[in-house]
Amino acid sequence: MHRLEHYVSAGGKRLRCGYTTGTCAAAATGAAAELLLGGIIVPSVVMSTPAGIEVTVDVEEAQRGDGWALCAVRKDAGDDPDVTDGVMVYARVQRIDGTEVRIDGGEGIGRVIKQGLDQPVGAAAINSVPRAMIGEAARAAAGRHGYEGGLAVTISIPEGTSLAERTFNPRLGIEGGISVLGTSGIVRPMSEEALVASIALELRVLRESGETDLLLVPGNYGRDFAVDVLGLSDANLVSCSNYLGAALDEAALLGFGSLLLVGHIGKLAKVAGGAMNTHSRVADGRMETLAAHAAMAGATARDVTALMGMPTTDAALDLLDGRDLLAATMASMTERLGHHLSLRAAGRLRVEAVVFSKQRGILGKTPGADELLIRHQAQVGEGR
């Protein structure tokens, strides 16, 4: 069994790269075209990826019928926690009239239902770079065997229908399956670039649908509080994970009019300290921020020292509440949060925020947050 031995460093670890579903689809296509046109069952396919890295992909299934052939390869995502790791990717190639190579999606491949994605509405969710790789693999086999006719390639990932629920596809506007992706052909584990790109894509699709008021949350806590407690619609809700600054920049670039950030105190205390990437490896100034604002609210040196030793923000809130400093500290911190958000927005869009904890509910709101809350709540009444 061949395995890609290409490594990157991420988070202080040496991690093995894998190859994308696009590379798998192209490899399966090359093997199926070879079987169809030359009658040859190849044990593996050597692929030159757009990243300039050569990969050898094993062929695990091969079938041939009257005018068609089908081959399958197994996805290897390396050390990346990719939901498609290990799935079988199939390519069915058949002769057709004409000279073109037609590419479509079969079982488990999603269909585009919203504008703003790589492919037009109605097309199979096979992105441009994988389409080019698939076409090149089919034409290369045709050239080797002197075949000048047309070929129809159908890519299938049978597990894709169930896997799609674990991806962004339903929110992005892709239904019925997963996407065949990849711009480099290679999966680089824990890629921050890929995470930011997926957030940008979700924002672009939302903006293409006509939305101008964005609801942004760092993660599941924010999502649940926004929907279940504040009664907001999730129709225009996007999760930015730790990449608030990048999401804010992209929202401004796309022309959103307003952004309402709903986040847990544990995340937004970092933002109030000026951090726009809230990953713990990048920034964790929660207690420093709370201690500073508590001091401005009248906390004693002993209280500030105690806050600096708190293990969680909930424990810090309990201490502040016990000293009758909670409201003043949250007001001061929320004001600074608004300052940093406005500074990053730089007048390109309006940004407001709601800070909460699961135990205490709303802890603070920037001055214009109530107005944006009303706008978003109105969308629920409109059935959005």
C-alpha positions as CSV (number, residue, x, y, z in Angstrom):
1,M,0.0,0.0,0.0
2,H,1.4,3.4,-1.0
3,R,1.3,6.2,1.5
4,L,2.2,9.9,1.0
5,E,5.3,10.7,3.1
6,H,5.1,14.4,3.0
7,Y,5.1,16.2,6.4
8,V,4.4,19.7,7.8
9,S,4.8,21.2,11.2
10,A,1.6,22.4,13.0
11,G,1.1,23.2,16.6
12,G,4.6,22.0,17.4
13,K,4.0,18.5,15.9
14,R,5.2,16.8,12.7
15,L,2.1,15.9,10.8
16,R,1.7,13.8,7.7
17,C,-0.1,15.3,4.7
18,G,-2.7,13.5,2.7
19,Y,-4.4,14.1,-0.7
20,T,-7.7,15.7,-1.5
21,T,-11.0,14.2,-2.8
22,G,-10.1,16.0,-6.0
23,T,-6.8,14.1,-6.3
24,C,-8.7,10.9,-5.5
25,A,-11.4,11.6,-8.2
26,A,-8.7,12.3,-10.8
27,A,-6.7,9.1,-9.9
28,A,-9.9,7.0,-10.1
29,T,-10.7,8.6,-13.4
30,G,-7.3,7.9,-14.8
31,A,-7.5,4.2,-13.8
32,A,-11.0,3.8,-15.2
33,A,-10.1,5.4,-18.5
34,E,-7.1,3.2,-18.7
35,L,-9.3,0.1,-18.1
36,L,-11.9,1.3,-20.6
37,L,-9.6,2.3,-23.5
38,G,-6.7,-0.1,-23.0
39,G,-8.2,-3.0,-21.1
40,I,-5.6,-2.6,-18.4
41,I,-6.2,-2.9,-14.7
42,V,-3.6,-0.7,-13.1
43,P,-2.7,-1.4,-9.4
44,S,-1.9,2.3,-8.7
45,V,-1.9,5.7,-10.4
46,V,0.8,8.3,-10.1
47,M,-0.6,11.9,-9.9
48,S,1.2,15.2,-10.2
49,T,-0.7,17.6,-8.0
50,P,-1.0,21.3,-8.5
51,A,1.2,21.7,-5.3
52,G,4.0,20.1,-7.3
53,I,4.0,17.0,-5.0
54,E,3.7,13.6,-6.7
55,V,1.4,11.1,-5.1
56,T,0.9,7.4,-5.8
57,V,-2.7,6.3,-5.2
58,D,-3.7,2.6,-5.0
59,V,-6.6,1.3,-7.0
60,E,-8.9,-0.8,-4.8
61,E,-11.7,-1.7,-7.2
62,A,-12.0,-2.1,-11.0
63,Q,-14.9,-3.1,-13.2
64,R,-15.5,-3.0,-16.9
65,G,-18.7,-3.3,-19.0
66,D,-19.9,-2.6,-22.5
67,G,-18.5,0.9,-23.2
68,W,-17.7,1.8,-19.6
69,A,-15.3,1.1,-16.8
70,L,-15.3,2.0,-13.1
71,C,-12.4,2.2,-10.6
72,A,-12.2,3.3,-7.0
73,V,-9.5,4.6,-4.7
74,R,-9.5,5.3,-1.0
75,K,-9.1,8.8,0.4
76,D,-6.0,9.4,2.6
77,A,-6.2,12.6,4.6
78,G,-3.0,12.0,6.4
79,D,-3.1,13.4,9.9
80,D,-5.8,15.9,9.1
81,P,-9.2,15.2,11.0
82,D,-11.0,15.2,7.6
83,V,-14.5,13.6,7.7
84,T,-13.8,12.0,4.3
85,D,-10.7,10.2,5.4
86,G,-10.9,6.5,4.3
87,V,-13.9,6.9,2.1
88,M,-14.0,5.3,-1.3
89,V,-14.0,7.6,-4.3
90,Y,-15.4,6.1,-7.6
91,A,-15.0,7.2,-11.1
92,R,-17.2,5.7,-13.9
93,V,-15.9,6.5,-17.4
94,Q,-17.9,5.7,-20.6
95,R,-17.5,6.5,-24.3
96,I,-19.9,9.2,-25.7
97,D,-20.3,10.9,-29.0
98,G,-18.3,14.0,-29.7
99,T,-14.8,14.8,-28.4
100,E,-15.4,16.5,-25.1
101,V,-14.9,15.2,-21.6
102,R,-18.1,15.6,-19.6
103,I,-17.8,15.6,-15.8
104,D,-20.7,15.0,-13.4
105,G,-21.5,13.8,-9.9
106,G,-23.2,10.6,-8.9
107,E,-24.1,9.1,-5.6
108,G,-23.0,11.1,-2.6
109,I,-21.9,14.1,-4.5
110,G,-23.8,17.3,-3.7
111,R,-25.6,19.7,-6.0
112,V,-25.2,23.4,-5.9
113,I,-28.5,25.2,-5.0
114,K,-27.1,28.7,-4.1
115,Q,-25.1,31.3,-6.0
116,G,-21.7,32.4,-4.9
117,L,-20.0,29.0,-4.9
118,D,-17.3,27.7,-7.3
119,Q,-19.8,26.0,-9.5
120,P,-23.1,27.3,-10.9
121,V,-26.5,26.4,-9.5
122,G,-27.6,23.0,-10.6
123,A,-24.0,21.7,-11.1
124,A,-22.4,18.9,-9.2
125,A,-20.3,20.2,-6.3
126,I,-17.0,19.3,-8.0
127,N,-14.8,22.4,-7.9
128,S,-12.8,23.9,-10.7
129,V,-9.3,22.5,-9.9
130,P,-10.6,18.9,-9.4
131,R,-12.6,19.2,-12.6
132,A,-9.4,20.2,-14.4
133,M,-7.5,17.3,-12.8
134,I,-10.2,14.9,-13.7
135,G,-10.4,16.1,-17.3
136,E,-6.6,16.0,-17.7
137,A,-6.5,12.4,-16.4
138,A,-9.2,11.3,-18.8
139,R,-7.5,13.0,-21.8
140,A,-4.1,11.6,-20.9
141,A,-5.4,8.1,-21.0
142,A,-7.2,8.8,-24.3
143,G,-4.0,10.2,-25.8
144,R,-2.0,7.1,-24.8
145,H,-4.5,4.8,-26.6
146,G,-5.2,7.0,-29.6
147,Y,-8.8,7.5,-28.7
148,E,-10.3,10.7,-30.1
149,G,-13.9,10.4,-29.1
150,G,-15.8,11.8,-26.1
151,L,-15.8,10.5,-22.5
152,A,-18.3,11.0,-19.7
153,V,-16.9,10.8,-16.2
154,T,-19.2,10.4,-13.2
155,I,-17.6,10.8,-9.7
156,S,-19.4,9.1,-6.8
157,I,-18.7,8.8,-3.1
158,P,-21.4,6.5,-1.7
159,E,-20.8,7.6,1.9
160,G,-21.1,11.3,0.9
161,T,-24.8,11.6,1.6
162,S,-24.4,10.8,5.3
163,L,-21.1,12.6,5.7
164,A,-22.5,15.8,4.3
165,E,-24.4,16.5,7.6
166,R,-20.9,16.8,9.2
167,T,-19.7,19.5,6.8
168,F,-20.6,23.1,6.0
169,N,-22.4,22.0,2.8
170,P,-26.0,22.2,4.0
171,R,-25.4,25.8,5.2
172,L,-23.4,26.7,2.1
173,G,-26.1,25.7,-0.4
174,I,-25.0,22.3,-1.4
175,E,-27.5,19.5,-1.0
176,G,-27.5,15.7,-1.3
177,G,-23.9,15.0,-0.6
178,I,-20.3,16.3,-0.2
179,S,-18.1,18.4,-2.4
180,V,-15.1,17.3,-4.4
181,L,-12.5,19.9,-3.3
182,G,-8.9,20.9,-3.4
183,T,-6.9,23.6,-5.0
184,S,-3.4,22.1,-4.3
185,G,-4.4,18.4,-4.5
186,I,-2.7,18.0,-1.1
187,V,-4.3,18.0,2.4
188,R,-2.2,19.9,4.9
189,P,-3.2,19.0,8.4
190,M,-4.7,21.6,10.7
191,S,-4.4,24.3,8.1
192,E,-5.5,27.6,9.5
193,E,-5.6,28.9,5.9
194,A,-8.2,26.3,5.1
195,L,-10.4,27.1,8.1
196,V,-10.3,30.8,7.3
197,A,-11.1,30.1,3.7
198,S,-14.2,28.0,4.7
199,I,-15.4,30.9,6.9
200,A,-14.9,33.3,4.0
201,L,-16.8,31.0,1.7
202,E,-19.8,30.8,4.0
203,L,-19.8,34.6,4.4
204,R,-19.7,35.0,0.6
205,V,-22.6,32.7,0.0
206,L,-24.7,34.5,2.7
207,R,-23.9,37.9,1.1
208,E,-24.7,36.5,-2.4
209,S,-28.2,35.6,-1.0
210,G,-28.8,39.3,-0.3
211,E,-28.2,39.4,3.5
212,T,-26.7,42.6,4.8
213,D,-27.1,42.0,8.6
214,L,-24.6,39.3,9.8
215,L,-24.9,37.3,13.0
216,L,-21.5,36.1,14.0
217,V,-20.7,33.6,16.8
218,P,-17.3,32.1,17.8
219,G,-18.8,28.6,18.2
220,N,-21.5,26.3,19.5
221,Y,-22.0,28.2,22.8
222,G,-22.7,31.4,20.9
223,R,-24.9,29.7,18.4
224,D,-27.0,28.1,21.1
225,F,-27.4,31.3,23.1
226,A,-28.3,33.4,20.0
227,V,-30.9,30.9,18.8
228,D,-32.3,29.4,22.0
229,V,-32.0,32.3,24.5
230,L,-32.1,35.4,22.4
231,G,-34.5,34.0,19.9
232,L,-32.6,34.9,16.8
233,S,-32.7,33.2,13.4
234,D,-29.8,31.1,12.3
235,A,-30.5,32.0,8.7
236,N,-27.7,34.6,8.6
237,L,-25.6,33.1,11.3
238,V,-21.9,32.2,10.7
239,S,-19.5,30.6,13.1
240,C,-16.0,32.2,13.0
241,S,-14.2,29.8,15.4
242,N,-11.1,31.6,16.7
243,Y,-10.7,33.8,13.6
244,L,-12.8,36.8,14.5
245,G,-10.5,39.3,12.9
246,A,-10.4,37.5,9.6
247,A,-14.2,37.1,9.6
248,L,-14.7,40.7,10.4
249,D,-12.3,41.8,7.6
250,E,-14.1,39.5,5.1
251,A,-17.5,40.7,6.1
252,A,-16.4,44.3,5.5
253,L,-14.9,43.4,2.2
254,L,-18.1,41.7,1.1
255,G,-20.2,44.7,1.9
256,F,-22.2,43.6,4.9
257,G,-23.9,46.6,6.6
258,S,-23.8,45.3,10.1
259,L,-22.3,42.6,12.2
260,L,-23.7,41.4,15.6
261,L,-21.3,39.3,17.5
262,V,-22.7,37.0,20.2
263,G,-20.1,35.4,22.3
264,H,-19.2,33.7,25.6
265,I,-17.2,35.7,28.1
266,G,-14.3,33.2,27.7
267,K,-13.8,34.3,24.1
268,L,-14.8,37.9,24.2
269,A,-12.7,38.8,27.2
270,K,-9.7,38.0,24.9
271,V,-11.2,40.3,22.2
272,A,-11.6,43.0,24.8
273,G,-7.9,42.7,25.4
274,G,-7.2,43.3,21.7
275,A,-6.9,39.7,20.5
276,M,-8.5,39.0,17.1
277,N,-7.4,35.4,17.0
278,T,-8.7,33.8,20.2
279,H,-7.0,30.4,19.9
280,S,-5.3,29.6,23.3
281,R,-2.0,29.1,21.5
282,V,-2.2,32.7,20.2
283,A,-3.8,34.6,23.0
284,D,-5.2,33.8,26.5
285,G,-5.5,37.1,28.4
286,R,-8.9,36.4,29.9
287,M,-7.9,36.8,33.5
288,E,-5.6,39.8,32.8
289,T,-8.4,41.5,31.0
290,L,-10.9,40.8,33.8
291,A,-8.5,41.8,36.5
292,A,-7.7,45.1,34.8
293,H,-11.3,46.1,34.4
294,A,-12.1,44.9,37.9
295,A,-9.3,47.2,39.2
296,M,-10.8,50.1,37.3
297,A,-14.2,49.2,38.9
298,G,-12.6,49.5,42.4
299,A,-11.3,46.0,43.1
300,T,-8.6,45.8,45.8
301,A,-5.1,44.5,45.0
302,R,-6.1,41.3,46.8
303,D,-9.1,40.8,44.6
304,V,-7.0,41.4,41.5
305,T,-4.5,38.9,42.6
306,A,-7.3,36.4,43.3
307,L,-8.7,37.0,39.8
308,M,-5.4,36.3,38.2
309,G,-5.4,32.9,39.8
310,M,-8.9,31.9,38.7
311,P,-9.1,28.7,36.6
312,T,-12.2,29.8,34.6
313,T,-14.1,32.9,33.7
314,D,-17.1,31.5,35.5
315,A,-15.1,31.3,38.7
316,A,-13.9,34.9,38.1
317,L,-17.5,36.0,37.6
318,D,-18.5,34.4,40.9
319,L,-15.7,36.3,42.7
320,L,-16.7,39.6,41.1
321,D,-20.3,39.0,42.0
322,G,-19.4,38.3,45.6
323,R,-17.5,41.6,45.8
324,D,-20.4,43.5,44.1
325,L,-18.1,44.4,41.2
326,L,-19.7,42.3,38.4
327,A,-21.8,44.9,36.8
328,A,-19.2,47.6,36.8
329,T,-16.5,45.3,35.6
330,M,-18.6,44.0,32.7
331,A,-19.6,47.5,31.7
332,S,-16.0,48.5,31.5
333,M,-14.9,45.4,29.7
334,T,-17.8,45.6,27.2
335,E,-16.9,49.2,26.4
336,R,-13.3,48.1,25.6
337,L,-14.6,45.2,23.5
338,G,-16.6,47.6,21.4
339,H,-13.6,49.8,21.0
340,H,-11.4,47.0,19.6
341,L,-14.2,45.8,17.3
342,S,-14.7,49.3,16.0
343,L,-11.0,49.7,15.6
344,R,-10.8,46.5,13.5
345,A,-13.9,47.5,11.4
346,A,-12.3,50.9,10.7
347,G,-15.6,52.4,9.6
348,R,-16.2,49.7,7.0
349,L,-19.2,48.2,8.7
350,R,-21.2,48.6,11.9
351,V,-20.2,46.1,14.6
352,E,-22.0,45.5,17.9
353,A,-21.6,42.7,20.5
354,V,-23.5,40.7,23.2
355,V,-21.4,39.1,25.9
356,F,-22.9,36.2,27.9
357,S,-22.2,33.3,30.2
358,K,-24.2,30.1,30.3
359,Q,-24.8,30.4,34.0
360,R,-25.6,34.2,34.1
361,G,-27.0,35.0,30.7
362,I,-26.3,38.4,29.2
363,L,-23.3,40.1,30.9
364,G,-22.9,43.1,28.6
365,K,-24.0,44.7,25.4
366,T,-22.3,47.4,23.3
367,P,-24.4,50.6,22.9
368,G,-26.0,49.7,19.6
369,A,-26.5,46.0,20.2
370,D,-30.2,46.3,21.1
371,E,-31.0,47.8,17.8
372,L,-29.4,45.0,15.9
373,L,-31.0,42.4,18.2
374,I,-34.4,43.9,17.2
375,R,-33.5,43.6,13.5
376,H,-32.4,40.0,13.9
377,Q,-35.5,39.1,16.0
378,A,-37.7,40.6,13.3
379,Q,-36.3,38.1,10.8
380,V,-37.7,35.3,12.9
381,G,-41.1,36.8,12.6
382,E,-40.6,36.9,8.8
383,G,-39.9,33.2,8.8
384,R,-36.3,33.5,7.9
